[in-house]
Amino acid sequence: MDYSKTKFQGRPSAKNNEAWSDLILRGLTRISADEAAPMHNKTMPIPDDPEHYIISLAVFHQLHCLNAIRFAVWNETMDVEKEAQHHETKISHLDHCVDLLRQALMCAADITPFVWARDPRDGKLHGITTTAHTCRDWDPIEQWAANRPIVTGFNVTKPIETDPLGWGGFQYVMDYGEITDWEAQRDDYEAWAKVKTHEQHLRGHVGYLDKTNYP
């Protein structure tokens, strides 16, 4: 893990904003019905491409959230006029992002030991976070998503006419992507999610990539 100053750090600028945008570029992904079928959590077919289904790998949304927090830390906005008009929406979005990242961190639970050493400048013991980590290879993850792009936007209100898996009628009542009304859910999913607890809702895709042709 590289703890030197990276291209993602510093006050938001055209250069580091572009670096962050490149990270988040793969936010929406199209997968085939065969790839979607093993998923426990159901998803919707693409209205204008009904042989494929819509997903987002969690890591890309997590990076989106981290980027939003980055702007907030620097007291910057992605769209000054828009955010000035919707301050409460911005706060709610950031609150969602903070808790989503909390859940993601606890789910992944990096247990790499951070060690301690003495700093000769003050003679005190200090914790060291620059320790070696075993990480996922980012490039094949990004490539997996890049190979399945949703090339154009899609009509989110268009009725689903073709649906190989029969998932087109599946509905959530949501706030920032979080379920807010369990009564609107299918009985089997509601029972599963309540047993697993709401926080473990994010874990429904665990093992999914391993069952597809992810490298």
Number of C-alpha atoms within 10 A of each C-alpha: 10 9 8 8 8 9 12 17 14 11 14 19 11 8 10 16 18 14 15 18 13 10 17 19 15 23 21 19 19 23 20 15 16 14 16 22 15 15 16 14 14 20 18 20 27 24 21 17 15 18 17 23 27 20 19 13 16 15 16 18 18 18 18 19 21 18 21 19 19 18 15 15 11 11 10 15 18 13 8 9 9 11 15 12 10 10 11 11 12 17 13 13 16 17 13 17 22 17 13 20 17 12 17 18 11 11 13 9 9 11 7 11 11 12 11 11 11 12 11 8 6 7 9 9 11 11 11 12 13 12 12 11 13 8 8 8 9 8 8 12 16 17 13 16 22 16 12 15 16 21 9 7 9 12 10 10 7 10 11 18 10 15 19 15 16 12 14 20 10 12 13 15 13 11 12 10 9 14 14 12 11 16 10 13 15 12 11 8 14 15 13 14 18 13 11 13 11 14 16 14 17 17 17 15 14 11 11 15 16 9 11 12 9 12 10
